[in-house]
Structure formats: structure tokens, C-alpha cells
Amino acid sequence: MIKAGIIGASGYTGGELLRLLVNHPNVKIELATSRSLEGKSITSIHRHLEGFLDLIYENPNSENIRERCDVVFLAVPHGSAMRYVPELLDGATKVVDLSADYRLETSVFEKIYEITHRDPRTAVYGLVELHAEAAEEDLVANPGCFPTGAILAAAPLAAAELIDIAVFDSKTGISGAGISPTEVSHYPNLAENITAYKLTNHRHRAEILQELNRLDQKLLNINFTPHVIPSIRGIFTTAHFFTNELLTTDDLRTIYDGFYKDKPFIRFPSGVPSLTAVRGSNFCDIGFEVDKENNRVIVLSAIDNLVKGASGQAIQNMNIMFGLDETRGLWLPAAAP
């Protein structure tokens, strides 16, 4: 049995890790931490877990965490994970970091996040469909939610070096903003509304650029604009790819089927993907259509930002790191409608 700890278990991603791990057949939740909630019941915050967990929030030091846990999930703010990782990696404990601290090259991270990195080291970018090498690692950097949907939409065409220009228009549910209320998440400001933000300089673009460049070094014209919509969960990405060859729908089907062969969490539903069809699940649903007049391919992807975009993907990485089937504990249908 894998003993798991969650550092920063009071937020949405921490709560989602607890929800998914509590029924994982190979995992025992050993501890969940929160400095501000130390001593309080986990279910006093995550009330949906009543009857499933009988744990209290702890605030142990890194040595205690390392001694008790086989794997630690870091669900902490950007800039905080780098304080924990050097103290947790001892050759036995494995770490899945859900922050951005190890997703990018150090110089890029420091420029984008304006934080001096105190623990520069290399980590596998944990998008399992592209990086199976996570199986050999003790530290995996879990991808951001927006990049997950965008990269999975683009990867097959990028690997075939067919994209000249990529334009990503992504819309996220408000849970992506975290558990603390903000002006944007205030109900009267969000209901019946849609908000675009950081139109040209969202920090997640760096991850999209990094991963697509690994597939096609010539692909540099990558554009990304995010929006918040009045939904709790989900990220719906509409990607416009201007291609260097005229493609047909059959071409796309062959390319995407081949690239994602034996990738259990990638699905190709008939028609347009839907957020309701992935809510609460670890699936990424992808659809596409060809615009023959403009050498444009439209690819649509739908994920749950808290599952495939965060906690579910983290568990998918954990499964691979411990030699389990990647679907273990995650093979769940969506909660629809």
C-alpha cells in the first residue's frame, strides 16, 4: 500500500486529491497538511468527504512527512514547492508537484513568475500522454490546467510539423481561480458574464510553447488567450491551427488516432466535445474540423480543470511512478449532467 501525503490540502486541488485517493485501491492517505487549519477535521472544510475520511489537518516538518510517506503531493502556491522538494527527496519518497516551480527551465520560470528559484533542478513535465519517462523519476512537475487542454489539442499536429500558426482560445470554470473569493469570482460579477484576461501574456503560454517546441522546434507562433466563464469546473479550448498543408478530416483522424493510440484518457466523441461529458473525470475529449478555404484546422478539447488539469493528472503520474496502470483509481465516468 502506497502511503500518500498532501501538503496544502485545504484548497480545491487538495480536496480533489483527497476525493480521488480515498477510493484508490493501492493508496492509504497518511496525512494532509495545513498550517492555518492544524488540528481541525478535514471534513470541516471538505464536507463532501464526510464518512470517507477521519483525519485532521497536521503541520509536520519535512522530515516527519518524508518518514511517513512514500509519495507527497505538493498542492501549494507557486514559489513554495521549491522549499519542500530538497527536504523531501531522499531517494525513497517520491514527489508530484502541482505548482509551477519545476515545469519550466529555471531562467524561464524566474522571468515569468518573477521569483528567484532556490532549487534549480530538472523535472519531467508530467503530461503523461507525452512523457512516459515519469516512470523513472522521483520528482514530476504536474502541468498547468490550461496547458494540458491546449497541448493535448495540438500535440499530434505539432509532432507531424504541420502547424504554422497556433491560436488557443480557452475558457475555464471559476474553480481555476482557487478557493479564496476574488472580485472576478464574486457571483454578481461572473453570472451571465464572461471575462477575458491577460490577453497576450498569460504565464501558462510558456508551458504551451515549451512542450510544442519539443515536438516541433520551428513552431514559435503560438498565441493564447484565457477567459473565465460562469461554470464551476472545466476548461474548453478552441484551437485554430493554420497548417502548411491542406488536410482532410480523414487525415486528422489518422494523425490523432495514431498519436494517441493506447492513451486511455484521450477520447474522440462524435460531434463537439462537452464539459459536462468530462466533469469529475480524468478524460480529455477532443474533436476537430477542417476549414479548407483557409488551411485552418479547428481542434476542440474539453477537460475538468481540477481532475485532468490538476489532481487526477497528478494521480496518473503517481500511478506510473509506482509501476501501476495509469488508470488505477481514475477509471471513472463523468458526473453528468
C-alpha positions as CSV (number, residue, x, y, z in Angstrom):
1,M,0.0,0.0,0.0
2,I,1.4,3.4,-1.0
3,K,1.3,5.9,1.8
4,A,0.4,9.3,0.4
5,G,0.7,12.8,1.9
6,I,-0.8,16.0,0.6
7,I,0.9,19.3,1.5
8,G,-1.6,22.1,1.2
9,A,-4.8,20.1,1.4
10,S,-7.3,22.8,2.2
11,G,-7.9,24.1,-1.4
12,Y,-9.7,22.8,-4.4
13,T,-6.8,20.7,-5.7
14,G,-6.1,19.3,-2.3
15,G,-9.7,18.4,-1.8
16,E,-9.8,16.8,-5.2
17,L,-6.7,14.7,-4.4
18,L,-8.4,13.5,-1.2
19,R,-11.6,12.7,-3.1
20,L,-9.8,10.6,-5.7
21,L,-7.3,9.0,-3.4
22,V,-9.8,7.9,-0.8
23,N,-11.0,5.1,-3.1
24,H,-7.7,4.3,-4.8
25,P,-7.1,0.6,-4.2
26,N,-3.3,1.0,-3.8
27,V,-3.2,4.1,-1.6
28,K,-3.6,5.0,2.1
29,I,-3.9,8.7,2.8
30,E,-1.3,9.1,5.6
31,L,-1.5,12.8,6.2
32,A,-2.9,16.1,4.9
33,T,-1.3,19.4,5.9
34,S,-2.5,22.9,6.5
35,R,-0.8,25.5,8.7
36,S,-3.9,27.6,9.3
37,L,-6.2,24.6,9.9
38,E,-3.9,22.5,12.1
39,G,-5.9,20.3,14.4
40,K,-9.2,20.7,12.6
41,S,-11.1,17.9,10.8
42,I,-10.5,17.6,7.1
43,T,-14.3,17.2,6.7
44,S,-14.9,20.6,8.3
45,I,-13.5,22.1,5.1
46,H,-14.2,19.3,2.6
47,R,-17.7,18.4,3.7
48,H,-18.3,16.1,0.7
49,L,-15.8,13.7,2.3
50,E,-17.9,13.1,5.4
51,G,-17.9,9.4,6.2
52,F,-14.9,8.7,3.9
53,L,-12.1,10.3,5.9
54,D,-11.4,10.5,9.6
55,L,-8.2,12.7,9.5
56,I,-7.2,16.1,11.0
57,Y,-5.1,18.7,9.4
58,E,-1.5,18.5,10.5
59,N,1.6,20.7,10.3
60,P,4.5,18.3,10.5
61,N,8.1,19.1,9.4
62,S,9.5,17.8,6.2
63,E,11.5,15.0,8.0
64,N,8.3,13.7,9.6
65,I,6.5,13.8,6.2
66,R,9.3,12.0,4.5
67,E,9.4,9.3,7.1
68,R,5.7,8.6,6.9
69,C,5.0,8.9,3.2
70,D,6.0,7.1,0.0
71,V,4.6,9.9,-2.2
72,V,3.9,13.5,-1.4
73,F,1.7,15.8,-3.5
74,L,2.5,19.4,-3.3
75,A,-0.6,21.5,-3.7
76,V,1.0,24.8,-2.6
77,P,1.3,28.2,-4.2
78,H,4.0,28.9,-6.8
79,G,7.3,29.6,-5.1
80,S,6.5,27.4,-2.1
81,A,7.2,23.9,-3.6
82,M,10.9,24.7,-4.1
83,R,11.3,24.9,-0.3
84,Y,9.9,21.4,0.3
85,V,11.3,19.4,-2.6
86,P,15.0,19.4,-1.4
87,E,13.9,18.2,2.0
88,L,11.5,15.5,0.7
89,L,13.7,13.9,-1.9
90,D,15.8,11.3,-0.1
91,G,15.9,8.5,-2.6
92,A,12.7,6.8,-1.2
93,T,10.0,9.4,-1.1
94,K,8.6,10.5,-4.5
95,V,7.1,13.9,-5.1
96,V,4.4,15.2,-7.5
97,D,4.4,19.0,-7.6
98,L,1.2,20.7,-8.7
99,S,2.7,24.1,-8.6
100,A,4.7,25.7,-11.5
101,D,8.1,25.6,-9.7
102,Y,9.6,22.8,-11.8
103,R,7.6,22.9,-15.0
104,L,9.9,25.3,-16.8
105,E,13.6,25.9,-17.3
106,T,14.9,27.9,-14.3
107,S,15.6,31.1,-16.3
108,V,12.2,31.0,-17.9
109,F,10.4,30.4,-14.6
110,E,12.2,33.3,-13.0
111,K,11.3,35.6,-15.8
112,I,7.6,34.5,-16.0
113,Y,6.9,34.2,-12.2
114,E,9.4,36.9,-11.0
115,I,10.6,34.6,-8.3
116,T,14.3,33.6,-7.7
117,H,14.4,29.8,-7.9
118,R,16.1,28.4,-4.8
119,D,16.3,24.8,-6.0
120,P,17.0,24.7,-9.8
121,R,16.8,21.1,-11.0
122,T,15.3,19.2,-13.9
123,A,12.0,17.5,-13.5
124,V,9.8,15.6,-16.0
125,Y,6.9,17.6,-17.3
126,G,4.1,15.3,-16.2
127,L,1.8,15.3,-19.2
128,V,1.7,11.5,-19.3
129,E,0.5,11.3,-22.9
130,L,3.7,12.9,-23.9
131,H,6.2,12.0,-21.2
132,A,6.1,8.3,-20.2
133,E,9.6,8.8,-18.7
134,A,7.9,9.9,-15.5
135,A,8.1,6.2,-14.6
136,E,11.8,6.6,-13.9
137,E,11.6,9.7,-11.8
138,D,11.3,10.7,-8.1
139,L,10.0,14.2,-8.9
140,V,7.4,15.1,-11.5
141,A,6.1,18.6,-12.3
142,N,2.4,18.3,-12.9
143,P,1.3,20.5,-15.8
144,G,-0.9,23.6,-15.6
145,C,-4.6,23.2,-16.3
146,F,-4.7,25.5,-19.4
147,P,-1.6,23.9,-21.0
148,T,-3.0,20.4,-20.5
149,G,-6.0,21.1,-22.7
150,A,-4.1,23.2,-25.2
151,I,-1.1,20.9,-25.6
152,L,-3.2,17.8,-26.0
153,A,-5.2,19.5,-28.7
154,A,-2.1,20.5,-30.6
155,A,0.5,17.7,-30.0
156,P,-0.4,15.3,-32.9
157,L,-0.2,18.1,-35.5
158,A,2.9,19.6,-33.9
159,A,4.7,16.3,-33.9
160,A,3.9,16.0,-37.6
161,E,5.3,19.5,-38.1
162,L,2.1,20.7,-39.8
163,I,1.4,23.9,-37.8
164,D,2.5,27.3,-39.0
165,I,0.4,29.3,-36.5
166,A,-1.4,28.2,-33.4
167,V,-4.1,30.3,-31.7
168,F,-5.6,29.0,-28.5
169,D,-8.9,30.4,-27.1
170,S,-9.5,28.7,-23.7
171,K,-12.4,29.1,-21.3
172,T,-12.3,28.0,-17.7
173,G,-14.6,27.5,-14.8
174,I,-14.1,29.6,-11.8
175,S,-12.6,26.9,-9.6
176,G,-9.4,27.5,-11.6
177,A,-9.1,30.8,-9.6
178,G,-8.7,28.8,-6.3
179,I,-10.8,28.6,-3.2
180,S,-10.3,32.2,-2.0
181,P,-13.0,34.5,-3.3
182,T,-12.0,37.3,-5.7
183,E,-13.7,40.2,-7.5
184,V,-13.9,38.0,-10.6
185,S,-15.4,35.1,-8.7
186,H,-17.9,37.2,-6.9
187,Y,-21.3,35.8,-8.2
188,P,-22.8,39.1,-9.4
189,N,-19.7,39.8,-11.4
190,L,-19.4,36.4,-13.0
191,A,-23.0,35.2,-13.5
192,E,-24.3,35.7,-17.1
193,N,-20.9,37.1,-18.0
194,I,-17.6,36.1,-19.5
195,T,-14.2,37.7,-18.6
196,A,-11.1,37.7,-20.8
197,Y,-7.9,38.4,-19.0
198,K,-4.1,38.6,-19.7
199,L,-4.9,38.6,-23.4
200,T,-1.4,38.2,-24.6
201,N,0.8,37.5,-21.7
202,H,-0.7,34.7,-19.5
203,R,2.1,32.8,-17.8
204,H,0.7,29.4,-19.0
205,R,1.8,30.3,-22.6
206,A,5.3,29.4,-21.6
207,E,4.4,25.8,-20.9
208,I,2.5,25.5,-24.1
209,L,5.4,27.0,-26.0
210,Q,7.9,24.7,-24.3
211,E,6.1,21.5,-24.9
212,L,5.1,22.2,-28.5
213,N,8.6,23.3,-29.3
214,R,9.8,19.9,-28.1
215,L,7.7,18.4,-30.8
216,D,8.4,21.0,-33.5
217,Q,11.3,23.4,-32.9
218,K,10.1,25.6,-35.8
219,L,6.7,26.2,-34.2
220,L,7.1,29.6,-32.5
221,N,3.9,31.5,-33.5
222,I,1.8,30.4,-30.5
223,N,-0.9,32.6,-29.2
224,F,-3.1,32.0,-26.1
225,T,-5.9,34.0,-24.5
226,P,-7.9,32.7,-21.5
227,H,-11.4,33.5,-20.3
228,V,-13.4,32.8,-17.2
229,I,-17.0,31.6,-17.6
230,P,-19.8,31.1,-15.2
231,S,-19.1,27.4,-14.7
232,I,-17.6,25.7,-11.6
233,R,-15.4,23.2,-13.4
234,G,-13.9,22.6,-16.8
235,I,-11.7,24.1,-19.5
236,F,-12.9,24.2,-23.1
237,T,-10.2,25.1,-25.6
238,T,-10.9,26.1,-29.2
239,A,-7.6,25.9,-31.1
240,H,-7.1,27.4,-34.5
241,F,-4.2,25.8,-36.4
242,F,-3.1,27.3,-39.7
243,T,-1.4,24.5,-41.4
244,N,1.4,24.2,-44.0
245,E,-0.6,21.5,-45.9
246,L,-4.2,21.2,-46.8
247,L,-5.6,18.5,-44.6
248,T,-8.8,16.5,-44.7
249,T,-10.9,15.1,-41.9
250,D,-9.6,11.6,-42.7
251,D,-6.0,13.0,-42.4
252,L,-6.8,14.4,-39.0
253,R,-8.4,11.2,-37.8
254,T,-5.4,9.2,-38.9
255,I,-2.9,11.6,-37.2
256,Y,-4.8,11.8,-33.9
257,D,-5.7,8.2,-33.7
258,G,-2.1,7.2,-34.3
259,F,-0.6,9.7,-31.9
260,Y,-3.0,8.8,-29.0
261,K,-3.1,5.1,-29.6
262,D,-3.2,3.2,-26.3
263,K,-3.7,6.5,-24.4
264,P,-6.8,5.6,-22.3
265,F,-7.7,9.1,-21.2
266,I,-8.0,10.6,-24.7
267,R,-11.4,10.2,-26.3
268,F,-12.8,11.3,-29.6
269,P,-16.5,11.7,-29.1
270,S,-18.8,12.3,-32.1
271,G,-19.7,15.9,-32.6
272,V,-18.4,18.8,-30.4
273,P,-16.8,17.8,-27.0
274,S,-18.7,18.9,-23.9
275,L,-17.6,20.0,-20.5
276,T,-20.5,18.0,-18.9
277,A,-19.1,14.8,-20.5
278,V,-15.7,15.2,-18.6
279,R,-16.8,16.8,-15.4
280,G,-15.3,14.9,-12.4
281,S,-13.3,12.6,-14.7
282,N,-9.7,12.4,-15.9
283,F,-10.6,12.3,-19.6
284,C,-9.7,14.8,-22.3
285,D,-12.2,14.8,-25.1
286,I,-11.0,16.0,-28.5
287,G,-12.9,17.0,-31.7
288,F,-11.8,18.6,-34.9
289,E,-13.0,20.1,-38.2
290,V,-11.2,21.3,-41.3
291,D,-11.6,24.8,-42.9
292,K,-10.4,24.0,-46.4
293,E,-10.6,27.6,-47.6
294,N,-8.0,28.8,-45.2
295,N,-5.7,25.9,-44.5
296,R,-7.1,26.0,-41.0
297,V,-7.9,23.2,-38.6
298,I,-10.1,23.7,-35.6
299,V,-9.4,21.4,-32.7
300,L,-11.6,21.4,-29.6
301,S,-10.6,19.9,-26.3
302,A,-12.6,19.6,-23.0
303,I,-11.1,18.7,-19.6
304,D,-12.1,19.0,-16.0
305,N,-9.5,21.6,-14.7
306,L,-9.4,20.0,-11.2
307,V,-9.0,16.5,-12.4
308,K,-7.1,16.1,-15.7
309,G,-6.0,19.7,-15.3
310,A,-4.6,19.1,-11.8
311,S,-5.3,16.3,-9.2
312,G,-6.3,13.5,-11.5
313,Q,-3.3,14.0,-13.7
314,A,-1.1,14.1,-10.5
315,I,-2.5,10.7,-9.5
316,Q,-2.0,9.4,-13.1
317,N,1.7,10.4,-12.7
318,M,1.9,8.7,-9.3
319,N,0.5,5.5,-10.8
320,I,3.2,5.5,-13.4
321,M,5.9,6.4,-10.9
322,F,5.0,3.3,-8.8
323,G,4.6,0.9,-11.7
324,L,0.8,0.8,-11.6
325,D,-1.6,1.0,-14.6
326,E,-2.1,4.7,-15.2
327,T,-5.9,4.3,-15.0
328,R,-5.7,2.9,-11.4
329,G,-8.2,4.7,-9.2
330,L,-9.1,7.1,-12.1
331,W,-11.3,5.0,-14.4
332,L,-14.4,6.8,-13.5
333,P,-17.2,8.2,-15.8
334,A,-18.0,11.9,-15.7
335,A,-20.7,13.3,-13.4
336,A,-23.3,14.4,-15.9
337,P,-25.3,16.5,-16.3
